[in-house]
């Protein structure tokens, strides 16, 4: 399929991965989920094979299949961003080459988990260069929180942008408001297009006000319409509307992003089941089924946010 050109800005939901109870991929439900998310007015692209779709538990062949399905189902209507998640630089190039050949529009490049033990700047640069050598697709940097060894320093980010022309955006999850603002003010640019995409879903309004050119979030699997409404209100300097939309997002922020953080996408699956959008919230180990009290907490949050099967904005119209 011919790829859609994409500038890596705007509201980008990251899709979930529906599974059968035997933990095999539920392709039928995945197709429905893709169509549900892609039908939201105002989104600019869809991410597959990311954290939200449990990429760490998917084989290369499963990732390839999921990208195929996404391109078949919505590839003609929305750019597809494919995650590059692997510890190996060689494997990263293999995934990137595959996604390019299939027709993805951009790549979201995760850090190698080897960096959890620490890294040298040249190791990080090399990881991205190996990807850039096999594809001319635009690359999105995945920035982890500053309190983890997987985060990239400001100097390393500047080097990535300077040395790799196809690096076009950053999914910024640094978790530090001051550092986040520094990234927006000093690295975001229109001259050599480079966009800061917020993934600070727990404080999205504050993040977007710094001037981000978009957001990339797993919560978009469930509340993409509210994210679009918030992004557009901020862009148009309508603070009253932005605060009103943020107030509706607030219950979901607490439902999705409480401790432990590893359960955030697990919780989003449960929300999909409560809303009647997916038949099962099965997750692959080491993730585990949520207990009934937490599922009830998610149900209450959905009610408070005014989210129904058909969406949040439509139900409030």
Secondary structure, 3 states (H helix, E strand, C coil): CCCCCCCCCEEEEECCCCECCCCCECHHHHHHHHHHHHCCCCEEEEEECCHHHCHHHCCHHHHHHHHHHHHHHHCCCCEEEEEECCCCHHHHHHHHHHHHHHCCCEEEECCCHHHHHCCCHHHHHHHHHHHHCCCCCEEEEEECCCCCCCCCCHHHHHHHHHHCCCEEEEEECCCCHHHHHHHHHHHCECCCCEEEEECCHHHHHHHHHCCCCEEEECCHHHHHHHHHHHHHHHHCCCHHHHHHHHHHHHHHHHHHHCCCHHHHHHHHHHHHHHCCCCCCCCCCCCCCCCCHHHHHHHHHHHHHHCCECCECHHHHC
